[in-house]
């Protein structure tokens, strides 16, 4: 077909299609940037110069749960050992004041605790009392009221210690954040056209057969901003609508899903073209929440996409296929994308050009035609 014939097509001026092989939004001149949220969901924020540290002690249980495992195990062991030593010392002190350590072998002498003749034996009796493993060689007698009171006190305080420490370990072991390890986010986000509208998309998936109940997803755009009054706001957070008004943010996460954000007038990407986006520095944080079906506990998984991890002009490779009576998910292709014809102009410019004339034909037909112009 001649060049002149191409120029007569009525839709020629509506949109420009980039003929580059890939549209990875990256700039070699950009320096590596710190993430606000890591790929594994950990927030890269350090709280320094906290003056009111007493607030951590006011919620001691949560403080213990949030500690690292090695520190939690150390405190768990330390609390029990100190508790046993403390009450062992009290049992030894009672025996010392009553004279049981001196007269224990005399006939007719009734000690507070039989066969308690040293601090080591008092320590062992303290462990037997608190762990309720039963009395054998060492046993308390009925002619020791102070010992009975101490026995009651240790039993009550020991139950409190057990409830708190065992509870902390149980909660730490069964934390729902471990469930988030089997929730996947695609390595990259993509921008392409869906139904004549520019969309930002990423993929999520769940590796387990037990599903996340009442799953919902939301996204935030993190970037620095300067107001009209000159105020500089570092790491300003802006909502990215991924279906809040339509209910599309409520997920039935049985198979991997592609989450789509329509770039419209309310989108922070409305006026961004490919060239403009290459100059921007931003981070997209995505948050997936729901209840673990097996435990009923709330779970949250997070990930993020830097501007260098947004692929312009790409779509995700399908991962779902119909096999013999069931649907098969191929997670080998979960992160894969392929190139598609996408306008390099902003969504605002694309919408204006679509209003100027009839709807565009399939974008896949445009690339070959425009290359001949």
C-alpha positions as CSV (number, residue, x, y, z in Angstrom):
1,X,0.0,0.0,0.0
2,X,1.3,3.4,-0.9
3,X,2.2,6.0,1.7
4,X,-0.5,8.4,0.4
5,X,-3.1,5.8,0.9
6,X,-2.1,5.5,4.5
7,X,-2.5,9.2,5.0
8,X,-6.1,9.1,3.9
9,X,-7.2,6.9,6.8
10,X,-9.5,9.0,9.0
11,X,-8.1,7.6,12.2
12,X,-4.4,8.4,11.4
13,X,-4.2,11.5,13.7
14,X,-6.0,10.0,16.7
15,X,-3.2,8.2,18.4
16,X,0.5,7.6,18.2
17,X,1.8,4.0,18.6
18,X,5.3,3.6,19.9
19,X,7.3,1.2,17.6
20,X,10.0,0.5,20.2
21,X,10.4,-3.1,21.2
22,X,9.9,-2.5,24.9
23,X,8.7,0.4,27.1
24,X,10.4,-0.3,30.4
25,X,10.1,2.9,32.3
26,X,13.7,3.3,33.4
27,X,16.4,5.8,33.2
28,X,20.1,4.7,33.5
29,X,20.9,8.1,35.0
30,X,18.6,7.6,37.9
31,X,20.3,6.5,41.1
32,X,19.0,3.5,43.1
33,X,16.2,4.6,45.4
34,X,15.1,3.2,48.7
35,X,11.7,1.6,48.8
36,X,9.0,2.7,51.1
37,X,7.7,-0.9,51.2
38,X,9.9,-3.8,50.3
39,X,8.9,-6.5,47.8
40,X,8.2,-8.9,50.6
41,X,5.9,-6.4,52.3
42,X,8.2,-5.1,55.0
43,X,8.0,-1.4,55.5
44,X,11.4,0.3,55.1
45,X,10.7,2.9,57.9
46,X,12.8,3.3,61.1
47,X,11.3,5.0,64.1
48,X,14.0,7.0,65.8
49,X,14.2,9.4,68.7
50,X,11.1,8.0,70.4
51,X,10.9,9.7,73.8
52,X,7.8,8.1,75.2
53,X,9.1,4.5,75.3
54,X,6.8,3.8,78.2
55,X,4.0,3.3,75.6
56,X,5.6,0.0,74.6
57,X,5.4,-1.3,78.2
58,X,1.7,-0.3,78.4
59,X,1.0,-2.9,75.7
60,X,3.5,-5.5,76.9
61,X,1.9,-8.5,75.3
62,X,2.1,-6.9,71.8
63,X,5.6,-5.8,72.5
64,X,6.7,-9.3,73.3
65,X,4.9,-10.7,70.2
66,X,6.6,-8.2,67.9
67,X,10.1,-9.1,69.1
68,X,12.4,-11.2,67.0
69,X,12.4,-14.9,67.5
70,X,15.8,-15.2,69.2
71,X,14.9,-12.4,71.6
72,X,11.5,-13.9,72.3
73,X,13.0,-17.3,73.1
74,X,15.5,-15.7,75.4
75,X,12.9,-13.7,77.3
76,X,10.6,-16.8,77.4
77,X,13.4,-18.8,79.1
78,X,14.6,-16.0,81.2
79,X,11.1,-15.3,82.7
80,X,10.6,-18.9,83.8
81,X,14.2,-19.3,85.2
82,X,13.9,-16.1,87.2
83,X,10.5,-17.0,88.4
84,X,11.7,-20.4,89.6
85,X,14.8,-19.0,91.2
86,X,12.8,-16.3,93.0
87,X,10.3,-18.7,94.6
88,X,13.1,-21.2,95.2
89,X,14.9,-18.6,97.2
90,X,11.7,-17.9,99.2
91,X,11.3,-21.6,100.0
92,X,14.9,-21.8,101.0
93,X,14.5,-18.7,103.2
94,X,11.5,-20.2,105.0
95,X,13.5,-23.3,105.7
96,X,16.4,-21.3,106.9
97,X,14.3,-19.1,109.3
98,X,12.4,-22.2,110.6
99,X,15.7,-24.0,111.2
100,X,14.8,-26.9,108.8
101,X,18.3,-26.8,107.3
102,X,19.8,-27.5,110.7
103,X,17.3,-29.8,112.3
104,X,16.1,-31.7,109.3
105,X,17.7,-35.0,110.4
106,X,16.5,-34.8,114.0
107,X,13.7,-37.2,115.0
108,X,10.4,-35.6,115.8
109,X,11.2,-32.5,113.8
110,X,8.5,-31.5,111.2
111,X,10.0,-29.3,108.5
112,X,8.0,-27.0,106.3
113,X,9.0,-29.0,103.2
114,X,10.3,-32.5,103.7
115,X,13.7,-33.3,102.2
116,X,14.5,-29.7,101.5
117,X,18.1,-29.3,102.8
118,X,19.8,-26.8,100.4
119,X,19.1,-24.1,97.9
120,X,19.3,-26.6,95.0
121,X,16.6,-28.7,96.6
122,X,14.5,-25.6,97.2
123,X,14.9,-24.6,93.5
124,X,13.8,-28.1,92.4
125,X,10.8,-27.9,94.7
126,X,9.9,-24.5,93.2
127,X,10.0,-26.1,89.7
128,X,7.8,-29.0,90.8
129,X,5.3,-26.7,92.4
130,X,4.9,-24.4,89.4
131,X,4.9,-27.0,86.7
132,X,2.6,-29.2,88.7
133,X,4.5,-32.4,87.9
134,X,3.5,-33.9,91.3
135,X,5.1,-34.3,94.7
136,X,7.3,-37.2,95.4
137,X,10.5,-37.0,97.4
138,X,9.9,-33.4,98.5
139,X,6.5,-32.5,99.8
140,X,5.0,-29.7,101.9
141,X,3.6,-30.5,105.3
142,X,0.4,-29.2,106.9
143,X,2.3,-27.6,109.9
144,X,3.7,-24.7,107.8
145,X,1.1,-21.9,107.3
146,X,3.7,-19.6,105.7
147,X,4.6,-22.3,103.3
148,X,0.9,-22.9,102.4
149,X,0.5,-19.2,101.7
150,X,3.6,-19.2,99.5
151,X,2.3,-22.3,97.7
152,X,-0.9,-20.5,96.9
153,X,1.0,-17.4,95.7
154,X,3.3,-19.3,93.5
155,X,0.4,-21.3,91.9
156,X,-1.5,-18.1,91.1
157,X,1.5,-16.1,89.8
158,X,2.8,-19.2,87.9
159,X,-0.6,-19.5,86.1
160,X,-0.3,-15.8,85.1
161,X,3.2,-16.3,83.8
162,X,2.2,-19.4,81.9
163,X,-0.8,-17.7,80.3
164,X,1.2,-14.7,79.2
165,X,4.4,-16.5,77.9
166,X,2.6,-19.5,76.3
167,X,0.1,-17.1,74.8
168,X,2.8,-14.9,73.3
169,X,4.5,-18.0,71.8
170,X,1.3,-19.3,70.4
171,X,0.3,-16.0,68.8
172,X,3.8,-15.6,67.4
173,X,3.8,-19.0,65.9
174,X,0.3,-18.6,64.4
175,X,0.7,-15.0,63.2
176,X,-1.3,-14.5,60.0
177,X,1.6,-12.7,58.4
178,X,3.1,-16.2,57.8
179,X,0.0,-16.9,55.7
180,X,1.0,-13.9,53.6
181,X,4.1,-15.9,52.4
182,X,1.9,-17.9,50.0
183,X,0.2,-14.7,48.6
184,X,2.0,-13.6,45.4
185,X,2.3,-10.3,43.6
186,X,3.7,-10.0,40.1
187,X,7.2,-8.7,39.8
188,X,6.1,-5.8,37.5
189,X,3.0,-3.7,36.9
190,X,2.0,-2.9,33.3
191,X,0.2,-0.1,31.5
192,X,-1.8,-0.9,28.4
193,X,-5.2,-0.3,26.8
194,X,-8.4,-2.1,27.9
195,X,-11.6,-1.3,26.1
196,X,-10.1,1.9,24.7
197,X,-9.1,3.1,28.2
198,X,-5.6,3.2,29.6
199,X,-5.2,0.9,32.6
200,X,-2.5,0.2,35.1
201,X,-2.5,-3.5,36.0
202,X,-0.7,-6.0,38.3
203,X,-1.4,-9.6,39.1
204,X,-2.1,-11.3,42.5
205,X,-2.4,-15.0,43.3
206,X,-2.8,-17.4,46.2
207,X,-0.7,-20.6,46.3
208,X,-2.8,-22.4,48.9
209,X,-6.0,-24.4,48.4
210,X,-7.5,-22.9,51.6
211,X,-8.7,-19.5,50.4
212,X,-8.5,-16.0,51.8
213,X,-12.1,-15.1,52.9
214,X,-13.5,-11.6,52.3
215,X,-10.3,-10.7,50.4
216,X,-10.0,-7.0,49.4
217,X,-7.2,-5.0,47.8
218,X,-6.2,-1.4,47.7
219,X,-3.3,0.6,46.3
220,X,-1.4,3.8,47.2
221,X,0.8,6.1,45.1
222,X,3.8,7.2,47.2
223,X,5.7,10.2,45.9
224,X,6.9,13.6,47.0
225,X,4.7,16.6,46.4
226,X,4.9,20.3,46.6
227,X,1.7,22.2,47.3
228,X,0.6,25.5,45.6
229,X,1.6,27.3,48.8
230,X,5.2,25.9,48.5
231,X,4.9,23.3,51.2
232,X,7.0,20.2,50.5
233,X,5.3,16.9,51.4
234,X,7.8,13.9,51.3
235,X,6.3,10.5,50.6
236,X,2.8,11.8,50.1
237,X,0.2,9.1,49.8
238,X,-2.5,9.2,47.2
239,X,-5.3,6.6,46.7
240,X,-5.3,4.6,43.5
241,X,-8.9,3.4,42.7
242,X,-8.9,-0.2,41.8
243,X,-12.6,-0.8,42.0
244,X,-13.7,0.7,45.3
245,X,-16.8,2.3,43.7
246,X,-17.7,-0.8,41.6
247,X,-16.9,-3.5,44.1
248,X,-14.0,-4.9,42.0
249,X,-11.7,-4.5,45.0
250,X,-13.5,-7.4,46.6
251,X,-11.7,-10.5,45.4
252,X,-12.7,-14.1,45.0
253,X,-9.0,-15.2,45.0
254,X,-9.3,-18.8,43.8
255,X,-7.1,-18.4,40.8
256,X,-4.6,-15.5,39.9
257,X,-6.4,-12.3,39.2
258,X,-5.2,-9.2,37.2
259,X,-6.1,-6.1,39.2
260,X,-6.8,-3.1,37.0
261,X,-6.8,0.6,37.7
262,X,-8.6,2.7,35.1
263,X,-6.6,5.8,34.4
264,X,-9.4,8.4,34.3
265,X,-9.9,12.0,35.4
266,X,-9.5,11.0,39.1
267,X,-6.4,9.0,38.6
268,X,-3.0,10.5,39.5
269,X,-1.7,9.1,36.1
270,X,-4.3,11.0,34.1
271,X,-1.9,13.5,32.5
272,X,1.2,11.3,32.4
273,X,2.5,10.2,29.0
274,X,5.3,7.7,28.5
275,X,7.8,10.5,28.2
276,X,6.5,12.2,31.3
277,X,6.4,9.1,33.4
278,X,10.0,8.3,32.6
279,X,10.9,11.5,34.5
280,X,8.8,10.7,37.5
281,X,9.9,9.1,40.7
282,X,7.2,7.2,42.5
283,X,6.2,4.0,44.2
284,X,3.0,2.1,44.0
285,X,2.1,0.2,47.2
286,X,-0.5,-2.6,47.0
287,X,-2.1,-4.1,50.0
288,X,-4.1,-7.4,50.0
289,X,-6.3,-8.1,53.1
290,X,-8.6,-10.9,54.2
291,X,-9.3,-13.6,56.7
292,X,-7.5,-16.9,56.8
293,X,-10.0,-19.6,56.1
294,X,-8.3,-22.1,58.4
295,X,-8.0,-19.9,61.5
296,X,-10.3,-16.9,60.9
297,X,-7.5,-14.5,61.7
298,X,-7.0,-11.3,59.6
299,X,-4.1,-11.5,57.1
300,X,-2.4,-8.7,55.2
301,X,0.1,-9.0,52.4
302,X,2.0,-6.1,50.8
303,X,4.2,-5.4,47.9
304,X,5.3,-2.4,45.9
305,X,6.3,-1.3,42.4
306,X,8.9,1.5,41.7
307,X,8.6,3.6,38.6
308,X,11.3,1.4,37.0
309,X,9.1,-1.7,37.6
310,X,6.2,-0.3,35.5
311,X,6.2,-1.7,32.0
312,X,4.5,0.5,29.4
313,X,2.8,-1.3,26.5
314,X,2.7,-4.8,28.0
315,X,0.1,-7.3,29.2
316,X,0.3,-10.3,31.4
317,X,0.6,-13.8,29.9
318,X,-2.4,-16.0,30.7
319,X,-1.8,-18.6,33.3
320,X,-5.2,-20.4,33.4
321,X,-6.1,-23.3,31.1
322,X,-8.9,-25.9,31.0
323,X,-7.7,-29.4,31.5
324,X,-9.6,-32.7,32.0
325,X,-12.5,-31.5,34.1
326,X,-10.7,-28.7,36.0
327,X,-8.8,-25.5,35.5
328,X,-5.0,-25.6,35.7
329,X,-3.0,-22.7,36.9
330,X,0.6,-22.5,35.5
331,X,2.6,-20.4,38.0
332,X,5.6,-20.6,35.8
333,X,4.0,-17.8,33.7
334,X,2.7,-15.8,36.7
335,X,5.3,-13.0,36.3
336,X,5.5,-13.2,32.5
337,X,4.4,-10.3,30.3
338,X,4.2,-9.7,26.5
339,X,4.4,-6.6,24.5
340,X,1.3,-5.0,23.0
341,X,0.6,-1.9,20.9
342,X,-0.1,0.9,23.3
343,X,-0.3,4.7,22.8
344,X,2.6,6.7,24.2
345,X,0.3,9.7,24.9
346,X,-1.4,10.3,28.2
347,X,-4.8,8.9,29.0
348,X,-6.1,12.4,28.9
349,X,-4.9,12.9,25.4
350,X,-6.1,9.5,24.3
351,X,-9.6,10.3,25.6
352,X,-9.7,13.6,23.8
353,X,-8.6,12.0,20.5
354,X,-11.3,9.3,20.9
355,X,-13.9,12.0,21.3
356,X,-12.8,13.7,18.0
357,X,-14.1,10.8,15.8
358,X,-15.3,7.2,15.7
359,X,-13.8,4.6,18.1
360,X,-10.4,3.3,17.2
361,X,-10.1,0.0,15.5
362,X,-8.1,-2.8,17.1
363,X,-4.8,-1.3,18.3
364,X,-3.1,-4.5,17.1
365,X,-3.8,-3.4,13.5
366,X,-2.4,0.1,13.9
367,X,1.3,-0.6,14.4
368,X,1.9,-2.1,11.0
369,X,0.0,0.6,9.3
370,X,1.7,3.5,11.1
371,X,5.1,2.1,10.4
372,X,4.5,2.8,6.7
373,X,3.8,6.4,7.3
